Amino acid sequence: MFAKISRTIDAFSTRQGEITSMLIFPLLGVVLYEVIMRYGFNTPTTWGFEATAFLYGMHYMFGISYTDVRKGHVQVDIFTSLAPKKVRAAISVLTTLIFFMPVMLGMTIWSTTFALTSIQGLERNSTSWAPPIYPFKVVMALCFFFLLMQGISNLIKELQILFNTNEQVES
């Protein structure tokens, strides 16, 4: 049962990462438009820089759980790389429970609180363009939740290695 939960979370993280990676195309479009307008016609936009920052921010945030499922985050494993698989799993379980889970749970709760407050006030950025920023705060909260879920999937896999269950999830 837990292996199925882990596989489902992994599949979701992978799929949402593949889909949202396409945010690079509107980002590229905005950057190209801004460069052409600024340097070709000497008429920079008031919105280009902010739109670029928002699109890149969303691209980055959606990528954190995808990067985690693909094991792409930086790890300091100079001490654990030579340890047996069960020792590595035990260390991973401990660090996940002590560091990762409390931090990600806090980030998910706090970013959700900030997003809800932003939605209630229909918050806008304090610039001349003044775009609404509450959708981006919602995306941030959602992406912290996605990373929390991916951490649960990783924890399930490490516990299965540690306890050598028959129902293993591929790492």
C-alpha positions in Angstrom: 0.0 0.0 0.0 2.7 2.5 0.9 4.7 1.6 -2.2 1.6 2.5 -4.3 1.3 5.9 -2.5 5.0 6.6 -3.1 4.7 5.6 -6.8 1.6 7.8 -7.2 3.4 10.8 -5.6 6.5 10.2 -7.8 4.3 10.0 -10.9 2.5 13.2 -10.0 5.8 15.1 -9.3 7.3 13.9 -12.5 4.2 14.7 -14.6 3.7 18.2 -13.1 7.4 18.9 -13.6 7.2 17.9 -17.2 4.1 20.0 -17.9 5.2 23.1 -16.0 8.7 23.0 -17.6 6.9 24.4 -20.6 6.7 27.7 -18.7 10.1 28.3 -20.3 8.4 29.2 -23.6 6.3 32.1 -22.4 9.3 33.2 -20.3 11.4 33.2 -23.5 8.7 35.0 -25.4 8.5 37.8 -22.7 12.3 38.2 -22.7 12.6 38.3 -26.5 9.8 40.8 -26.7 11.4 43.0 -24.0 14.8 42.9 -25.7 13.3 43.7 -29.1 11.3 46.6 -27.7 14.1 47.9 -25.5 17.0 47.7 -28.0 15.2 47.6 -31.3 12.7 50.4 -30.8 14.0 52.1 -27.7 10.6 51.6 -25.9 11.0 49.3 -23.0 7.9 47.9 -21.4 6.7 48.6 -17.9 5.8 45.0 -17.4 8.6 43.0 -19.0 10.9 42.7 -16.0 8.2 41.8 -13.5 6.6 39.3 -15.9 10.0 37.7 -16.4 10.5 37.4 -12.6 7.0 35.9 -12.1 7.3 33.4 -14.8 10.8 32.3 -13.8 9.7 32.2 -10.1 6.8 29.8 -11.1 9.2 27.7 -13.3 11.6 27.4 -10.3 8.9 26.6 -7.7 7.2 24.0 -9.8 10.7 22.4 -10.4 11.6 21.8 -6.8 9.5 18.6 -6.3 10.4 17.4 -9.9 14.1 17.9 -9.1 13.6 16.0 -5.8 11.9 13.0 -7.5 14.8 12.9 -10.0 17.4 13.1 -7.2 18.8 16.3 -8.6 19.1 18.4 -5.4 22.6 18.8 -4.0 23.5 16.4 -1.3 26.6 16.2 0.9 27.2 12.5 0.9 31.0 12.3 1.4 30.5 10.4 4.7 27.5 8.3 3.7 28.5 7.3 0.2 30.7 4.5 1.5 28.1 3.3 4.2 25.9 0.3 3.7 22.5 0.9 2.1 20.6 0.4 5.4 22.9 2.9 7.2 22.3 5.4 4.4 18.6 4.7 4.7 18.6 5.2 8.5 20.5 8.5 8.2 18.1 9.6 5.5 15.0 8.7 7.6 16.4 10.6 10.6 17.4 13.7 8.6 14.1 13.7 6.8 12.1 13.5 10.1 14.3 15.9 12.0 15.0 18.6 9.4 13.0 18.2 6.2 9.5 17.4 7.4 9.3 20.2 10.1 10.8 22.8 7.7 8.5 21.8 4.7 5.5 21.5 7.0 6.2 25.0 8.3 6.8 26.4 4.8 3.6 24.9 3.5 1.5 26.2 6.4 3.1 29.7 6.4 3.0 30.1 2.6 -0.6 29.0 2.6 -1.4 31.5 5.3 0.3 34.3 3.3 -1.5 33.2 0.1 -4.9 33.2 1.7 -4.2 36.7 3.2 -3.1 37.9 -0.2 -6.2 36.5 -1.9 -8.5 38.1 0.7 -6.9 41.5 0.0 -6.6 41.0 -3.7 -2.9 41.9 -3.3 -1.2 43.7 -6.1 2.5 44.5 -6.6 3.5 48.0 -5.6 4.9 49.0 -9.0 3.6 51.1 -11.9 2.3 48.0 -13.6 0.7 46.7 -10.3 -0.1 43.2 -11.4 -2.0 40.9 -8.9 0.5 38.8 -7.0 -1.9 36.6 -5.0 -1.9 33.9 -7.8 1.9 33.6 -7.5 1.6 33.3 -3.7 -0.9 30.5 -4.3 1.6 28.8 -6.6 4.3 29.1 -4.0 2.1 27.5 -1.3 1.1 24.7 -3.7 4.7 24.0 -4.7 5.8 23.7 -1.0 3.0 21.3 -0.6 4.2 19.3 -3.6 7.7 19.2 -2.1 6.3 18.0 1.2 4.4 15.2 -0.5 7.6 14.2 -2.4 9.4 14.1 0.9 6.8 11.7 2.2 7.4 9.5 -0.9 11.1 9.6 -0.3 10.6 8.7 3.4 8.5 5.7 2.4 11.2 4.5 0.1 13.9 4.9 2.7 11.8 3.1 5.4 11.2 0.2 3.0 15.0 -0.1 2.5 15.6 0.2 6.2 13.0 -2.4 7.2 13.6 -4.5 4.0 10.0 -4.9 3.1 8.9 -7.0 0.2 6.9 -4.2 -1.2 9.9 -2.1 -2.4 9.6 1.1 -4.3 12.3 1.8 -6.9 14.5 4.7 -5.9 
